[in-house]
Structures are given as structure tokens and as C-alpha cells.
């Protein structure tokens, strides 16, 4: 589950987007919600319609199956 520091639920993390280059991939977004799940299975394209991602820079910490992001974070 992805939620803000104050506890507002944003959705489930379905996948991650990364930048490929030399060396290891660098995660740049968390894909969240139903559209992210469809994208994970190759249905649709990234950012086809509704926002479905959270910038990696917004992640504060990961606690087990909970990802905490900064208050004020919205889907992009």
C-alpha cells in the first residue's frame, strides 16, 4: 500500500518504472492503482489517460508492504 506520512491512502504499488542505461536500472516512478496493473500486463501504454505514478523522489521510507511518501504527493 502506498500512503502519505499523515496516513492518506493513495493506492497499491503495481509496478515500477525505471531508466535503463549503463549499469543497473534507476527507478524513477512507482506505478499505482488499477491502470498501473493493466500497464504491468501490457494493456495500454504508460500515461495513456489518467495519472498513475508517483515520483521516486517522493518516497520517504518503505516499511514491509507499506510505502510512505511525502504529504502532498499526488499521482502524475
Secondary structure, DSSP 8 states (H G I E B T S, - for coil): -EEETT--EEE-EEEEEEE--SSS-EEEEEEEHHHHHHHHTT-S-TTSSS--EEEGGGEEEEETTEEEE-TT----
